[in-house]
Amino acid sequence: MVDPAVRQELSGYRQSIDNIDAALVHMLAERFRCTQAVGVLKAKYSLPPADPAREEYQIERLRRLAKDANLDPDFAEKFLNFIIHEVIRHHEAIAADLKD
């Protein structure tokens, strides 16, 4: 049997986690809305879907932010790389759609 006070404390933490997860989803949706617009602009002007220099800069920047926030920079880099790969995939699809 778990102490009711412990159960209540656990519930409070879980509610906070749920709220943070919801905020992350909304923030990612907004980020992808913006990157979608970038993809359209790139396709319209025949720019490449990927920008390695920008990606490198963003990874370095995110690693610094993660370190300052006491978050594992390797985890932050993996997370950003996942997002970057999705964005590039979307940009390639946009470019293909505009060619058709």
Biopython code that builds the backbone (N, CA, C, O; Angstrom):
import numpy as np
from Bio.PDB.StructureBuilder import StructureBuilder

atoms = [
    (1, "MET", "N", (0.849, -1.190, 0.000)),
    (1, "MET", "CA", (0.000, 0.000, 0.000)),
    (1, "MET", "C", (0.889, 1.246, 0.000)),
    (1, "MET", "O", (1.814, 1.361, 0.805)),
    (2, "VAL", "N", (0.595, 2.180, -0.918)),
    (2, "VAL", "CA", (1.373, 3.408, -1.033)),
    (2, "VAL", "C", (0.724, 4.489, -0.178)),
    (2, "VAL", "O", (-0.494, 4.662, -0.193)),
    (3, "ASP", "N", (1.531, 5.191, 0.543)),
    (3, "ASP", "CA", (1.069, 6.292, 1.403)),
    (3, "ASP", "C", (0.315, 7.298, 0.532)),
    (3, "ASP", "O", (0.809, 7.671, -0.532)),
    (4, "PRO", "N", (-0.869, 7.747, 0.958)),
    (4, "PRO", "CA", (-1.643, 8.716, 0.177)),
    (4, "PRO", "C", (-0.877, 10.007, -0.122)),
    (4, "PRO", "O", (-1.070, 10.605, -1.181)),
    (5, "ALA", "N", (-0.021, 10.437, 0.786)),
    (5, "ALA", "CA", (0.763, 11.655, 0.552)),
    (5, "ALA", "C", (1.750, 11.434, -0.603)),
    (5, "ALA", "O", (1.967, 12.325, -1.424)),
    (6, "VAL", "N", (2.336, 10.248, -0.653)),
    (6, "VAL", "CA", (3.260, 9.916, -1.736)),
    (6, "VAL", "C", (2.497, 9.842, -3.052)),
    (6, "VAL", "O", (2.960, 10.348, -4.075)),
    (7, "ARG", "N", (1.333, 9.213, -3.023)),
    (7, "ARG", "CA", (0.494, 9.106, -4.221)),
    (7, "ARG", "C", (0.100, 10.499, -4.729)),
    (7, "ARG", "O", (0.081, 10.740, -5.936)),
    (8, "GLN", "N", (-0.210, 11.402, -3.812)),
    (8, "GLN", "CA", (-0.596, 12.765, -4.182)),
    (8, "GLN", "C", (0.597, 13.520, -4.776)),
    (8, "GLN", "O", (0.452, 14.240, -5.764)),
    (9, "GLU", "N", (1.774, 13.352, -4.169)),
    (9, "GLU", "CA", (2.968, 14.010, -4.696)),
    (9, "GLU", "C", (3.292, 13.487, -6.103)),
    (9, "GLU", "O", (3.618, 14.264, -7.000)),
    (10, "LEU", "N", (3.200, 12.172, -6.284)),
    (10, "LEU", "CA", (3.433, 11.556, -7.585)),
    (10, "LEU", "C", (2.439, 12.087, -8.619)),
    (10, "LEU", "O", (2.810, 12.376, -9.756)),
    (11, "SER", "N", (1.199, 12.209, -8.219)),
    (11, "SER", "CA", (0.167, 12.730, -9.112)),
    (11, "SER", "C", (0.477, 14.171, -9.539)),
    (11, "SER", "O", (0.266, 14.541, -10.694)),
    (12, "GLY", "N", (0.967, 14.962, -8.618)),
    (12, "GLY", "CA", (1.334, 16.346, -8.929)),
    (12, "GLY", "C", (2.457, 16.418, -9.952)),
    (12, "GLY", "O", (2.404, 17.208, -10.895)),
    (13, "TYR", "N", (3.473, 15.584, -9.757)),
    (13, "TYR", "CA", (4.569, 15.540, -10.730)),
    (13, "TYR", "C", (4.066, 15.093, -12.096)),
    (13, "TYR", "O", (4.445, 15.665, -13.119)),
    (14, "ARG", "N", (3.221, 14.081, -12.115)),
    (14, "ARG", "CA", (2.700, 13.577, -13.386)),
    (14, "ARG", "C", (1.851, 14.624, -14.100)),
    (14, "ARG", "O", (1.887, 14.713, -15.327)),
    (15, "GLN", "N", (1.100, 15.407, -13.359)),
    (15, "GLN", "CA", (0.311, 16.470, -13.970)),
    (15, "GLN", "C", (1.224, 17.511, -14.605)),
    (15, "GLN", "O", (0.954, 18.005, -15.700)),
    (16, "SER", "N", (2.304, 17.836, -13.910)),
    (16, "SER", "CA", (3.276, 18.778, -14.481)),
    (16, "SER", "C", (3.895, 18.210, -15.749)),
    (16, "SER", "O", (4.050, 18.928, -16.737)),
    (17, "ILE", "N", (4.248, 16.936, -15.733)),
    (17, "ILE", "CA", (4.822, 16.286, -16.913)),
    (17, "ILE", "C", (3.826, 16.325, -18.062)),
    (17, "ILE", "O", (4.205, 16.618, -19.196)),
    (18, "ASP", "N", (2.563, 16.034, -17.789)),
    (18, "ASP", "CA", (1.525, 16.077, -18.828)),
    (18, "ASP", "C", (1.398, 17.477, -19.429)),
    (18, "ASP", "O", (1.244, 17.628, -20.641)),
    (19, "ASN", "N", (1.463, 18.492, -18.578)),
    (19, "ASN", "CA", (1.376, 19.876, -19.059)),
    (19, "ASN", "C", (2.582, 20.225, -19.937)),
    (19, "ASN", "O", (2.437, 20.873, -20.974)),
    (20, "ILE", "N", (3.756, 19.795, -19.516)),
    (20, "ILE", "CA", (4.966, 20.065, -20.294)),
    (20, "ILE", "C", (4.889, 19.347, -21.634)),
    (20, "ILE", "O", (5.235, 19.924, -22.665)),
    (21, "ASP", "N", (4.436, 18.089, -21.633)),
    (21, "ASP", "CA", (4.292, 17.340, -22.886)),
    (21, "ASP", "C", (3.344, 18.055, -23.848)),
    (21, "ASP", "O", (3.620, 18.138, -25.045)),
    (22, "ALA", "N", (2.243, 18.566, -23.334)),
    (22, "ALA", "CA", (1.289, 19.297, -24.179)),
    (22, "ALA", "C", (1.950, 20.551, -24.755)),
    (22, "ALA", "O", (1.778, 20.858, -25.935)),
    (23, "ALA", "N", (2.694, 21.261, -23.937)),
    (23, "ALA", "CA", (3.389, 22.463, -24.413)),
    (23, "ALA", "C", (4.417, 22.102, -25.487)),
    (23, "ALA", "O", (4.542, 22.812, -26.485)),
    (24, "LEU", "N", (5.151, 21.008, -25.293)),
    (24, "LEU", "CA", (6.137, 20.570, -26.287)),
    (24, "LEU", "C", (5.471, 20.262, -27.628)),
    (24, "LEU", "O", (5.991, 20.635, -28.680)),
    (25, "VAL", "N", (4.331, 19.589, -27.593)),
    (25, "VAL", "CA", (3.622, 19.264, -28.833)),
    (25, "VAL", "C", (3.212, 20.534, -29.559)),
    (25, "VAL", "O", (3.372, 20.635, -30.775)),
    (26, "HIS", "N", (2.686, 21.501, -28.824)),
    (26, "HIS", "CA", (2.263, 22.756, -29.449)),
    (26, "HIS", "C", (3.465, 23.540, -29.984)),
    (26, "HIS", "O", (3.379, 24.158, -31.045)),
    (27, "MET", "N", (4.565, 23.519, -29.266)),
    (27, "MET", "CA", (5.762, 24.208, -29.729)),
    (27, "MET", "C", (6.330, 23.541, -30.975)),
    (27, "MET", "O", (6.761, 24.225, -31.903)),
    (28, "LEU", "N", (6.334, 22.211, -31.003)),
    (28, "LEU", "CA", (6.807, 21.504, -32.194)),
    (28, "LEU", "C", (5.898, 21.775, -33.386)),
    (28, "LEU", "O", (6.375, 21.939, -34.509)),
    (29, "ALA", "N", (4.595, 21.823, -33.145)),
    (29, "ALA", "CA", (3.662, 22.134, -34.235)),
    (29, "ALA", "C", (3.951, 23.515, -34.815)),
    (29, "ALA", "O", (3.929, 23.692, -36.033)),
    (30, "GLU", "N", (4.217, 24.477, -33.969)),
    (30, "GLU", "CA", (4.541, 25.831, -34.434)),
    (30, "GLU", "C", (5.874, 25.840, -35.175)),
    (30, "GLU", "O", (6.017, 26.520, -36.191)),
    (31, "ARG", "N", (6.842, 25.092, -34.674)),
    (31, "ARG", "CA", (8.144, 25.015, -35.333)),
    (31, "ARG", "C", (7.981, 24.431, -36.735)),
    (31, "ARG", "O", (8.552, 24.947, -37.696)),
    (32, "PHE", "N", (7.202, 23.356, -36.851)),
    (32, "PHE", "CA", (7.018, 22.734, -38.152)),
    (32, "PHE", "C", (6.169, 23.601, -39.086)),
    (32, "PHE", "O", (6.324, 23.521, -40.305)),
    (33, "ARG", "N", (5.288, 24.416, -38.541)),
    (33, "ARG", "CA", (4.548, 25.368, -39.371)),
    (33, "ARG", "C", (5.533, 26.342, -40.014)),
    (33, "ARG", "O", (5.425, 26.653, -41.200)),
    (34, "CYS", "N", (6.486, 26.816, -39.229)),
    (34, "CYS", "CA", (7.497, 27.744, -39.745)),
    (34, "CYS", "C", (8.427, 27.060, -40.744)),
    (34, "CYS", "O", (8.747, 27.632, -41.786)),
    (35, "THR", "N", (8.860, 25.847, -40.433)),
    (35, "THR", "CA", (9.768, 25.168, -41.354)),
    (35, "THR", "C", (9.046, 24.778, -42.645)),
    (35, "THR", "O", (9.674, 24.664, -43.698)),
    (36, "GLN", "N", (7.748, 24.576, -42.568)),
    (36, "GLN", "CA", (6.963, 24.308, -43.784)),
    (36, "GLN", "C", (7.027, 25.538, -44.706)),
    (36, "GLN", "O", (7.203, 25.404, -45.917)),
    (37, "ALA", "N", (6.886, 26.709, -44.132)),
    (37, "ALA", "CA", (6.968, 27.944, -44.914)),
    (37, "ALA", "C", (8.366, 28.106, -45.511)),
    (37, "ALA", "O", (8.507, 28.538, -46.655)),
    (38, "VAL", "N", (9.389, 27.764, -44.747)),
    (38, "VAL", "CA", (10.760, 27.810, -45.258)),
    (38, "VAL", "C", (10.903, 26.842, -46.431)),
    (38, "VAL", "O", (11.542, 27.167, -47.432)),
    (39, "GLY", "N", (10.313, 25.663, -46.309)),
    (39, "GLY", "CA", (10.383, 24.671, -47.385)),
    (39, "GLY", "C", (9.740, 25.165, -48.664)),
    (39, "GLY", "O", (10.261, 24.935, -49.755)),
    (40, "VAL", "N", (8.610, 25.843, -48.536)),
    (40, "VAL", "CA", (7.943, 26.404, -49.718)),
    (40, "VAL", "C", (8.833, 27.469, -50.361)),
    (40, "VAL", "O", (8.991, 27.495, -51.581)),
    (41, "LEU", "N", (9.402, 28.328, -49.555)),
    (41, "LEU", "CA", (10.288, 29.379, -50.062)),
    (41, "LEU", "C", (11.512, 28.779, -50.755)),
    (41, "LEU", "O", (11.901, 29.220, -51.837)),
    (42, "LYS", "N", (12.112, 27.769, -50.122)),
    (42, "LYS", "CA", (13.269, 27.119, -50.730)),
    (42, "LYS", "C", (12.894, 26.478, -52.067)),
    (42, "LYS", "O", (13.620, 26.617, -53.051)),
    (43, "ALA", "N", (11.780, 25.788, -52.099)),
    (43, "ALA", "CA", (11.356, 25.122, -53.339)),
    (43, "ALA", "C", (11.066, 26.150, -54.432)),
    (43, "ALA", "O", (11.430, 25.956, -55.591)),
    (44, "LYS", "N", (10.412, 27.237, -54.052)),
    (44, "LYS", "CA", (10.051, 28.281, -55.015)),
    (44, "LYS", "C", (11.283, 28.875, -55.689)),
    (44, "LYS", "O", (11.251, 29.197, -56.876)),
    (45, "TYR", "N", (12.367, 29.020, -54.929)),
    (45, "TYR", "CA", (13.580, 29.630, -55.453)),
    (45, "TYR", "C", (14.696, 28.619, -55.710)),
    (45, "TYR", "O", (15.866, 28.983, -55.823)),
    (46, "SER", "N", (14.316, 27.347, -55.799)),
    (46, "SER", "CA", (15.254, 26.264, -56.125)),
    (46, "SER", "C", (16.460, 26.211, -55.190)),
    (46, "SER", "O", (17.580, 25.944, -55.625)),
    (47, "LEU", "N", (16.224, 26.466, -53.918)),
    (47, "LEU", "CA", (17.281, 26.334, -52.920)),
    (47, "LEU", "C", (17.299, 24.894, -52.418)),
    (47, "LEU", "O", (16.262, 24.231, -52.427)),
    (48, "PRO", "N", (18.447, 24.401, -51.984)),
    (48, "PRO", "CA", (18.519, 23.010, -51.519)),
    (48, "PRO", "C", (17.717, 22.816, -50.220)),
    (48, "PRO", "O", (17.629, 23.723, -49.393)),
    (49, "PRO", "N", (17.138, 21.623, -50.057)),
    (49, "PRO", "CA", (16.353, 21.348, -48.855)),
    (49, "PRO", "C", (17.176, 21.401, -47.567)),
    (49, "PRO", "O", (16.662, 21.776, -46.513)),
    (50, "ALA", "N", (18.446, 21.026, -47.653)),
    (50, "ALA", "CA", (19.319, 21.012, -46.477)),
    (50, "ALA", "C", (20.258, 22.211, -46.510)),
    (50, "ALA", "O", (20.619, 22.711, -47.576)),
    (51, "ASP", "N", (20.643, 22.657, -45.328)),
    (51, "ASP", "CA", (21.604, 23.756, -45.188)),
    (51, "ASP", "C", (22.605, 23.323, -44.114)),
    (51, "ASP", "O", (22.451, 23.674, -42.945)),
    (52, "PRO", "N", (23.634, 22.559, -44.511)),
    (52, "PRO", "CA", (24.565, 21.995, -43.532)),
    (52, "PRO", "C", (25.207, 23.026, -42.598)),
    (52, "PRO", "O", (25.401, 22.739, -41.417)),
    (53, "ALA", "N", (25.535, 24.205, -43.096)),
    (53, "ALA", "CA", (26.153, 25.222, -42.232)),
    (53, "ALA", "C", (25.179, 25.672, -41.157)),
    (53, "ALA", "O", (25.558, 25.812, -39.994)),
    (54, "ARG", "N", (23.936, 25.897, -41.533)),
    (54, "ARG", "CA", (22.908, 26.293, -40.554)),
    (54, "ARG", "C", (22.674, 25.167, -39.549)),
    (54, "ARG", "O", (22.552, 25.412, -38.349)),
    (55, "GLU", "N", (22.614, 23.939, -40.043)),
    (55, "GLU", "CA", (22.386, 22.798, -39.155)),
    (55, "GLU", "C", (23.508, 22.679, -38.131)),
    (55, "GLU", "O", (23.252, 22.456, -36.948)),
    (56, "GLU", "N", (24.755, 22.827, -38.586)),
    (56, "GLU", "CA", (25.902, 22.750, -37.675)),
    (56, "GLU", "C", (25.830, 23.854, -36.624)),
    (56, "GLU", "O", (26.062, 23.609, -35.440)),
    (57, "TYR", "N", (25.509, 25.067, -37.063)),
    (57, "TYR", "CA", (25.382, 26.188, -36.136)),
    (57, "TYR", "C", (24.291, 25.905, -35.095)),
    (57, "TYR", "O", (24.491, 26.127, -33.901)),
    (58, "GLN", "N", (23.141, 25.415, -35.557)),
    (58, "GLN", "CA", (22.025, 25.145, -34.655)),
    (58, "GLN", "C", (22.368, 24.049, -33.648)),
    (58, "GLN", "O", (21.985, 24.136, -32.482)),
    (59, "ILE", "N", (23.083, 23.026, -34.093)),
    (59, "ILE", "CA", (23.473, 21.952, -33.178)),
    (59, "ILE", "C", (24.410, 22.490, -32.106)),
    (59, "ILE", "O", (24.230, 22.203, -30.923)),
    (60, "GLU", "N", (25.403, 23.264, -32.510)),
    (60, "GLU", "CA", (26.329, 23.860, -31.532)),
    (60, "GLU", "C", (25.574, 24.759, -30.557)),
    (60, "GLU", "O", (25.819, 24.730, -29.351)),
    (61, "ARG", "N", (24.659, 25.554, -31.092)),
    (61, "ARG", "CA", (23.861, 26.465, -30.259)),
    (61, "ARG", "C", (23.002, 25.681, -29.265)),
    (61, "ARG", "O", (22.942, 26.026, -28.084)),
    (62, "LEU", "N", (22.348, 24.643, -29.739)),
    (62, "LEU", "CA", (21.488, 23.856, -28.862)),
    (62, "LEU", "C", (22.298, 23.119, -27.798)),
    (62, "LEU", "O", (21.846, 22.974, -26.662)),
    (63, "ARG", "N", (23.481, 22.659, -28.159)),
    (63, "ARG", "CA", (24.335, 21.994, -27.171)),
    (63, "ARG", "C", (24.712, 22.972, -26.046)),
    (63, "ARG", "O", (24.727, 22.602, -24.873)),
    (64, "ARG", "N", (25.016, 24.226, -26.421)),
    (64, "ARG", "CA", (25.337, 25.233, -25.396)),
    (64, "ARG", "C", (24.123, 25.503, -24.507)),
    (64, "ARG", "O", (24.240, 25.567, -23.283)),
    (65, "LEU", "N", (22.957, 25.659, -25.136)),
    (65, "LEU", "CA", (21.739, 25.896, -24.364)),
    (65, "LEU", "C", (21.458, 24.731, -23.423)),
    (65, "LEU", "O", (21.085, 24.932, -22.267)),
    (66, "ALA", "N", (21.638, 23.522, -23.923)),
    (66, "ALA", "CA", (21.397, 22.326, -23.095)),
    (66, "ALA", "C", (22.341, 22.314, -21.896)),
    (66, "ALA", "O", (21.925, 22.064, -20.764)),
    (67, "LYS", "N", (23.598, 22.584, -22.158)),
    (67, "LYS", "CA", (24.578, 22.594, -21.065)),
    (67, "LYS", "C", (24.191, 23.629, -20.012)),
    (67, "LYS", "O", (24.239, 23.351, -18.814)),
    (68, "ASP", "N", (23.807, 24.821, -20.465)),
    (68, "ASP", "CA", (23.397, 25.883, -19.535)),
    (68, "ASP", "C", (22.158, 25.497, -18.733)),
    (68, "ASP", "O", (21.974, 25.952, -17.604)),
    (69, "ALA", "N", (21.314, 24.658, -19.322)),
    (69, "ALA", "CA", (20.071, 24.241, -18.662)),
    (69, "ALA", "C", (20.233, 22.933, -17.889)),
    (69, "ALA", "O", (19.252, 22.382, -17.389)),
    (70, "ASN", "N", (21.467, 22.435, -17.789)),
    (70, "ASN", "CA", (21.739, 21.158, -17.116)),
    (70, "ASN", "C", (21.014, 19.988, -17.781)),
    (70, "ASN", "O", (20.531, 19.075, -17.110)),
    (71, "LEU", "N", (20.949, 20.034, -19.104)),
    (71, "LEU", "CA", (20.397, 18.939, -19.901)),
    (71, "LEU", "C", (21.564, 18.319, -20.667)),
    (71, "LEU", "O", (22.454, 19.034, -21.125)),
    (72, "ASP", "N", (21.564, 17.027, -20.803)),
    (72, "ASP", "CA", (22.628, 16.321, -21.509)),
    (72, "ASP", "C", (22.734, 16.850, -22.949)),
    (72, "ASP", "O", (21.800, 16.679, -23.732)),
    (73, "PRO", "N", (23.857, 17.490, -23.308)),
    (73, "PRO", "CA", (24.013, 18.029, -24.658)),
    (73, "PRO", "C", (23.919, 16.964, -25.750)),
    (73, "PRO", "O", (23.444, 17.247, -26.850)),
    (74, "ASP", "N", (24.369, 15.740, -25.457)),
    (74, "ASP", "CA", (24.258, 14.656, -26.441)),
    (74, "ASP", "C", (22.796, 14.339, -26.730)),
    (74, "ASP", "O", (22.418, 14.125, -27.882)),
    (75, "PHE", "N", (21.978, 14.309, -25.684)),
    (75, "PHE", "CA", (20.537, 14.078, -25.876)),
    (75, "PHE", "C", (19.939, 15.215, -26.704)),
    (75, "PHE", "O", (19.174, 14.970, -27.636)),
    (76, "ALA", "N", (20.287, 16.449, -26.368)),
    (76, "ALA", "CA", (19.753, 17.606, -27.093)),
    (76, "ALA", "C", (20.141, 17.537, -28.565)),
    (76, "ALA", "O", (19.331, 17.845, -29.439)),
    (77, "GLU", "N", (21.383, 17.133, -28.838)),
    (77, "GLU", "CA", (21.832, 17.020, -30.229)),
    (77, "GLU", "C", (21.062, 15.928, -30.968)),
    (77, "GLU", "O", (20.655, 16.129, -32.112)),
    (78, "LYS", "N", (20.859, 14.789, -30.334)),
    (78, "LYS", "CA", (20.090, 13.705, -30.957)),
    (78, "LYS", "C", (18.668, 14.165, -31.268)),
    (78, "LYS", "O", (18.128, 13.865, -32.332)),
    (79, "PHE", "N", (18.077, 14.886, -30.341)),
    (79, "PHE", "CA", (16.715, 15.386, -30.517)),
    (79, "PHE", "C", (16.658, 16.357, -31.698)),
    (79, "PHE", "O", (15.771, 16.257, -32.546)),
    (80, "LEU", "N", (17.604, 17.296, -31.750)),
    (80, "LEU", "CA", (17.618, 18.256, -32.848)),
    (80, "LEU", "C", (17.903, 17.573, -34.180)),
    (80, "LEU", "O", (17.306, 17.927, -35.197)),
    (81, "ASN", "N", (18.811, 16.597, -34.185)),
    (81, "ASN", "CA", (19.085, 15.869, -35.428)),
    (81, "ASN", "C", (17.834, 15.167, -35.948)),
    (81, "ASN", "O", (17.594, 15.137, -37.155)),
    (82, "PHE", "N", (17.047, 14.609, -35.053)),
    (82, "PHE", "CA", (15.794, 13.974, -35.466)),
    (82, "PHE", "C", (14.877, 15.003, -36.128)),
    (82, "PHE", "O", (14.296, 14.741, -37.182)),
    (83, "ILE", "N", (14.754, 16.162, -35.510)),
    (83, "ILE", "CA", (13.903, 17.224, -36.059)),
    (83, "ILE", "C", (14.450, 17.697, -37.408)),
    (83, "ILE", "O", (13.686, 17.870, -38.357)),
    (84, "ILE", "N", (15.754, 17.905, -37.498)),
    (84, "ILE", "CA", (16.369, 18.358, -38.746)),
    (84, "ILE", "C", (16.088, 17.368, -39.868)),
    (84, "ILE", "O", (15.746, 17.773, -40.979)),
    (85, "HIS", "N", (16.227, 16.089, -39.591)),
    (85, "HIS", "CA", (15.971, 15.080, -40.626)),
    (85, "HIS", "C", (14.518, 15.115, -41.083)),
    (85, "HIS", "O", (14.239, 14.954, -42.271)),
    (86, "GLU", "N", (13.598, 15.321, -40.157)),
    (86, "GLU", "CA", (12.180, 15.436, -40.526)),
    (86, "GLU", "C", (11.931, 16.677, -41.372)),
    (86, "GLU", "O", (11.192, 16.623, -42.355)),
    (87, "VAL", "N", (12.537, 17.780, -40.997)),
    (87, "VAL", "CA", (12.370, 19.031, -41.746)),
    (87, "VAL", "C", (12.905, 18.860, -43.172)),
    (87, "VAL", "O", (12.249, 19.263, -44.133)),
    (88, "ILE", "N", (14.079, 18.271, -43.307)),
    (88, "ILE", "CA", (14.647, 18.062, -44.641)),
    (88, "ILE", "C", (13.737, 17.161, -45.464)),
    (88, "ILE", "O", (13.516, 17.413, -46.648)),
    (89, "ARG", "N", (13.213, 16.121, -44.847)),
    (89, "ARG", "CA", (12.291, 15.218, -45.549)),
    (89, "ARG", "C", (11.070, 15.991, -46.038)),
    (89, "ARG", "O", (10.621, 15.796, -47.168)),
    (90, "HIS", "N", (10.533, 16.865, -45.193)),
    (90, "HIS", "CA", (9.390, 17.692, -45.587)),
    (90, "HIS", "C", (9.765, 18.634, -46.726)),
    (90, "HIS", "O", (8.994, 18.803, -47.670)),
    (91, "HIS", "N", (10.947, 19.249, -46.642)),
    (91, "HIS", "CA", (11.388, 20.168, -47.685)),
    (91, "HIS", "C", (11.548, 19.438, -49.022)),
    (91, "HIS", "O", (11.189, 19.975, -50.070)),
    (92, "GLU", "N", (12.080, 18.231, -48.986)),
    (92, "GLU", "CA", (12.220, 17.441, -50.216)),
    (92, "GLU", "C", (10.849, 17.126, -50.814)),
    (92, "GLU", "O", (10.671, 17.174, -52.031)),
    (93, "ALA", "N", (9.888, 16.806, -49.956)),
    (93, "ALA", "CA", (8.524, 16.509, -50.440)),
    (93, "ALA", "C", (7.891, 17.753, -51.050)),
    (93, "ALA", "O", (7.227, 17.663, -52.083)),
    (94, "ILE", "N", (8.086, 18.903, -50.431)),
    (94, "ILE", "CA", (7.542, 20.153, -50.957)),
    (94, "ILE", "C", (8.146, 20.438, -52.329)),
    (94, "ILE", "O", (7.429, 20.794, -53.265)),
    (95, "ALA", "N", (9.463, 20.283, -52.447)),
    (95, "ALA", "CA", (10.143, 20.540, -53.720)),
    (95, "ALA", "C", (9.631, 19.591, -54.792)),
    (95, "ALA", "O", (9.426, 20.004, -55.934)),
    (96, "ALA", "N", (9.422, 18.328, -54.443)),
    (96, "ALA", "CA", (8.903, 17.348, -55.407)),
    (96, "ALA", "C", (7.491, 17.706, -55.830)),
    (96, "ALA", "O", (7.149, 17.591, -57.007)),
    (97, "ASP", "N", (6.661, 18.142, -54.878)),
    (97, "ASP", "CA", (5.279, 18.524, -55.192)),
    (97, "ASP", "C", (5.221, 19.740, -56.118)),
    (97, "ASP", "O", (4.362, 19.809, -56.998)),
    (98, "LEU", "N", (6.122, 20.688, -55.925)),
    (98, "LEU", "CA", (6.115, 21.886, -56.776)),
    (98, "LEU", "C", (6.616, 21.592, -58.182)),
    (98, "LEU", "O", (6.276, 22.308, -59.124)),
    (99, "LYS", "N", (7.422, 20.545, -58.333)),
    (99, "LYS", "CA", (7.916, 20.157, -59.656)),
    (99, "LYS", "C", (6.815, 19.482, -60.475)),
    (99, "LYS", "O", (6.809, 19.558, -61.704)),
    (100, "ASP", "N", (5.893, 18.827, -59.788)),
    (100, "ASP", "CA", (4.828, 18.079, -60.495)),
    (100, "ASP", "C", (3.784, 18.967, -61.105)),
    (100, "ASP", "O", (2.840, 18.475, -61.724)),
]
sb = StructureBuilder()
sb.init_structure("model")
sb.init_model(0)
sb.init_chain("A")
sb.init_seg("    ")
for serial, (resi, resn, name, xyz) in enumerate(atoms, 1):
    if name == "N":
        sb.init_residue(resn, " ", resi, " ")
    sb.init_atom(name, np.array(xyz, "f"), 0.0, 1.0, " ", f" {name:<3s}", serial, name[0])
structure = sb.get_structure()
